[in-house]
C-alpha cells in the first residue's frame, strides 16, 4: 500500500532567539503537510520560547503540522538530539536546528515524492542531498565544499562528512536504535551517520540521492566555533571506524590537496 511518509523534523534550541524564527518560518511554509515538528529546548533564558509559542499559536493542527515540545535541562546538544529521536513518531527523521532552513517551500514535498514510500515495505534507509551555507542573516554564502557522492556508503565517509547532517534523512526505526555517542562533544553527528550507514548496508537497504539542495545551513554552528577541538575529535571518530592507518593517510591527502589549491 503506497502512501506518503510522515517526516519528523527535530529542532534543538538553547537561547536561540536571534535565529529560531527563520527555522520556524521555513517549516511553517512547507507545502507538504505530513510533518511532525519536534522542538527540544534546553530551558532557554532569552526570547526563544516566546517565538516558539507564537509559532505554535499560528499553527492549525487540522490543516497544518503536528508540533510537539519538550523543555527541560539537558547534558548538551547531542543529549537533546537523542531526546528528539525518542519522541519522534514519523517515518523519517531529520535535524533542522536554529538558524537552518529548508531550501524551498516545496523541499519536503519533493523529497517525499522521490521516496516512493510503501507502508510496511523495504523503503530507503537514508535520503540525502546537497547543502548551501548561509550567514546569520540567512543570506547565501556558497555551496557546501564537500559534494555528495552519487552512491553513499559508510566507507565513503573516510573522505569526511560528505553529507551535511541537516540534509541526511534517516528512517526512524533505524535512528531509534543508534543514539548519539555523548562521549563526543562536537563530532557525534559524523559518528552517528557512519554507524547508521553500516546498519543500512548490513541489512542490504538502499539509500537515495535526491539530487536536490535540501538545506540552507547556518555556517556559524557549534562545530565551526570550536574548529580545532572538532577536528581532533573527528580524527578519533575516523580511527574508530577506519583504523589509524587509513585515518592518517586520508589526512595526509587532505593536507596535500589544501597545499595544491593554495
C-alpha positions as CSV (number, residue, x, y, z in Angstrom):
1,X,0.0,0.0,0.0
2,X,1.6,3.3,-1.1
3,X,1.2,6.4,1.0
4,X,3.2,9.5,1.9
5,X,5.8,9.2,4.7
6,X,5.4,11.3,7.9
7,X,8.6,13.3,8.3
8,X,9.8,14.2,11.7
9,X,11.9,17.4,11.8
10,X,13.7,17.9,15.1
11,X,14.9,21.3,16.2
12,X,17.1,21.7,19.3
13,X,17.3,25.1,20.8
14,X,19.0,27.0,23.6
15,X,18.9,30.8,23.8
16,X,18.3,31.0,20.0
17,X,16.0,34.0,19.8
18,X,18.1,35.6,17.1
19,X,18.0,32.7,14.7
20,X,15.0,30.4,15.6
21,X,12.4,32.4,13.7
22,X,14.0,31.7,10.3
23,X,13.8,28.0,11.0
24,X,10.2,28.1,12.2
25,X,9.0,30.1,9.2
26,X,10.8,27.7,6.9
27,X,8.9,24.7,8.3
28,X,5.7,26.6,8.6
29,X,5.8,27.5,4.8
30,X,6.3,23.9,3.6
31,X,3.6,22.8,1.2
32,X,4.0,19.2,2.4
33,X,1.5,18.6,5.2
34,X,2.7,15.2,6.7
35,X,5.2,16.9,9.1
36,X,5.8,16.3,12.8
37,X,7.9,19.1,14.2
38,X,9.6,18.3,17.5
39,X,11.2,21.1,19.4
40,X,13.6,20.3,22.3
41,X,14.6,23.3,24.3
42,X,17.3,23.3,27.0
43,X,15.4,25.8,29.1
44,X,16.3,29.0,27.2
45,X,16.5,32.1,29.2
46,X,16.0,34.6,26.4
47,X,13.1,35.2,24.0
48,X,13.3,31.8,22.3
49,X,10.2,30.4,24.0
50,X,8.2,33.5,23.1
51,X,8.9,32.9,19.4
52,X,8.1,29.2,19.7
53,X,4.8,29.9,21.4
54,X,3.8,32.3,18.7
55,X,4.7,29.7,16.1
56,X,2.5,27.1,17.9
57,X,-0.4,29.5,18.1
58,X,-0.2,30.3,14.3
59,X,-0.4,26.6,13.5
60,X,-3.7,25.0,12.8
61,X,-3.4,21.2,13.6
62,X,-6.4,20.4,11.4
63,X,-4.7,22.0,8.4
64,X,-1.1,22.3,9.4
65,X,1.7,20.3,11.0
66,X,1.9,18.5,14.3
67,X,4.1,20.4,16.7
68,X,5.5,18.7,19.8
69,X,7.5,20.4,22.5
70,X,9.9,19.3,25.2
71,X,11.5,21.8,27.5
72,X,14.0,20.6,30.2
73,X,17.7,20.8,31.1
74,X,20.0,18.5,29.1
75,X,23.6,17.4,29.0
76,X,24.4,19.2,25.8
77,X,23.4,19.3,22.2
78,X,23.6,15.6,21.4
79,X,21.8,14.6,24.6
80,X,18.9,16.9,23.4
81,X,19.0,15.4,20.0
82,X,18.7,11.9,21.5
83,X,15.6,13.1,23.3
84,X,14.2,14.3,20.0
85,X,14.8,10.9,18.3
86,X,12.9,9.1,21.1
87,X,10.0,11.5,20.8
88,X,9.7,11.1,17.0
89,X,6.8,9.1,15.6
90,X,7.4,9.8,11.9
91,X,8.8,7.5,9.2
92,X,11.9,9.6,8.6
93,X,13.9,11.9,10.9
94,X,16.0,14.9,10.1
95,X,17.5,17.6,12.3
96,X,17.0,21.3,11.5
97,X,18.4,23.4,14.2
98,X,18.0,27.1,15.0
99,X,19.3,29.2,12.0
100,X,19.0,26.4,9.5
101,X,16.1,26.2,7.0
102,X,14.7,24.0,4.3
103,X,15.9,25.2,0.9
104,X,12.5,26.0,-0.6
105,X,8.8,25.7,0.5
106,X,8.5,22.5,-1.6
107,X,11.6,20.8,-0.3
108,X,9.8,18.2,1.8
109,X,7.2,17.5,-0.9
110,X,9.9,16.9,-3.4
111,X,11.7,14.5,-1.0
112,X,8.5,12.6,-0.2
113,X,7.7,12.2,-3.9
114,X,11.1,10.5,-4.5
115,X,10.8,8.1,-1.7
116,X,8.0,6.0,-3.3
117,X,7.0,5.2,0.2
118,X,5.3,2.0,0.9
119,X,3.9,1.2,4.3
120,X,5.5,-2.0,5.6
121,X,7.8,-2.1,2.6
122,X,11.6,-2.1,2.3
123,X,11.8,1.6,2.0
124,X,15.0,3.6,1.6
125,X,17.1,3.7,4.7
126,X,18.6,7.1,4.1
127,X,17.7,10.1,1.9
128,X,20.3,12.7,1.2
129,X,21.1,15.8,-0.8
130,X,23.1,19.0,-1.1
131,X,23.5,21.9,1.2
132,X,24.0,25.7,0.8
133,X,25.8,27.7,3.5
134,X,24.2,30.9,4.8
135,X,25.2,33.7,7.2
136,X,23.5,34.9,10.4
137,X,21.0,36.9,8.3
138,X,20.1,33.9,6.1
139,X,22.0,35.2,3.1
140,X,23.6,32.7,0.7
141,X,27.4,32.4,1.1
142,X,28.4,29.4,-1.0
143,X,27.6,25.9,-1.9
144,X,29.0,23.4,0.6
145,X,32.5,22.4,-0.4
146,X,32.1,18.7,0.0
147,X,29.6,17.4,-2.6
148,X,27.6,14.3,-2.1
149,X,28.6,11.2,-4.0
150,X,26.2,9.5,-6.3
151,X,26.4,6.4,-4.2
152,X,26.8,7.0,-0.5
153,X,28.2,4.1,1.7
154,X,29.7,4.1,5.2
155,X,33.2,3.7,3.7
156,X,32.9,6.9,1.6
157,X,32.8,8.8,4.9
158,X,36.6,8.3,5.2
159,X,36.7,11.3,2.9
160,X,35.0,13.4,5.5
161,X,31.4,14.4,6.3
162,X,30.3,14.1,2.7
163,X,26.7,14.9,3.5
164,X,25.6,17.7,5.8
165,X,23.9,16.4,8.9
166,X,20.8,18.6,8.1
167,X,20.5,17.0,4.7
168,X,20.5,13.5,6.0
169,X,17.1,11.9,6.4
170,X,17.0,8.6,8.3
171,X,14.3,6.0,8.7
172,X,13.1,6.5,12.2
173,X,13.1,2.8,13.1
174,X,16.8,2.7,12.3
175,X,17.6,6.1,14.1
176,X,16.0,4.9,17.3
177,X,18.5,2.0,17.5
178,X,21.5,4.4,17.2
179,X,21.7,7.1,19.9
180,X,24.4,9.8,19.5
181,X,27.5,8.9,21.4
182,X,27.7,11.5,24.2
183,X,31.5,10.9,24.6
184,X,31.8,13.2,21.5
185,X,31.1,16.9,22.1
186,X,31.5,18.2,18.5
187,X,31.5,15.3,16.0
188,X,28.9,12.8,17.3
189,X,26.9,13.6,14.1
190,X,29.8,12.2,12.0
191,X,30.0,9.1,14.1
192,X,26.1,8.7,14.0
193,X,25.9,8.9,10.2
194,X,28.6,6.3,9.8
195,X,27.0,3.9,12.3
196,X,23.6,4.3,10.6
197,X,25.2,3.6,7.2
198,X,26.8,0.5,8.5
199,X,23.4,-0.8,9.7
200,X,21.8,0.0,6.4
201,X,24.4,-1.9,4.5
202,X,24.2,-4.8,6.9
203,X,20.5,-5.1,6.2
204,X,21.0,-4.5,2.4
205,X,18.8,-1.4,2.5
206,X,19.1,1.1,-0.3
207,X,19.8,4.9,0.1
208,X,18.5,7.6,-2.1
209,X,20.4,10.6,-3.5
210,X,17.7,13.1,-4.1
211,X,20.0,15.4,-6.3
212,X,18.3,18.3,-4.6
213,X,19.7,21.2,-2.5
214,X,17.8,20.3,0.7
215,X,19.1,22.7,3.4
216,X,20.3,26.2,3.9
217,X,22.8,25.6,6.8
218,X,23.9,28.3,9.2
219,X,27.7,28.3,8.9
220,X,28.4,29.5,12.4
221,X,27.4,26.4,14.3
222,X,29.0,24.9,17.4
223,X,31.5,22.8,15.3
224,X,32.6,25.9,13.4
225,X,33.1,27.9,16.7
226,X,35.2,25.0,18.1
227,X,37.1,24.2,14.9
228,X,40.3,22.7,16.4
229,X,38.6,20.6,19.0
230,X,36.2,19.4,16.4
231,X,39.0,18.3,14.0
232,X,40.8,16.4,16.8
233,X,37.6,14.7,17.8
234,X,36.9,13.8,14.1
235,X,40.2,12.1,14.0
236,X,39.1,9.9,16.8
237,X,35.8,9.1,15.1
238,X,37.7,8.2,11.8
239,X,40.2,6.0,13.7
240,X,37.4,4.1,15.4
241,X,35.7,3.2,12.1
242,X,38.6,3.1,9.6
243,X,41.7,2.5,11.8
244,X,44.6,4.8,12.4
245,X,46.5,3.8,9.3
246,X,43.7,4.9,6.9
247,X,42.9,7.9,9.1
248,X,46.4,9.3,9.0
249,X,46.8,8.6,5.2
250,X,43.5,10.3,4.5
251,X,44.5,13.4,6.4
252,X,47.8,13.5,4.6
253,X,45.8,13.6,1.4
254,X,43.6,16.4,2.8
255,X,46.7,18.5,3.7
256,X,48.2,17.8,0.2
257,X,45.1,18.9,-1.6
258,X,45.0,22.1,0.6
259,X,48.6,22.9,-0.3
260,X,48.0,22.4,-4.0
261,X,44.9,24.7,-4.0
262,X,47.0,27.4,-2.5
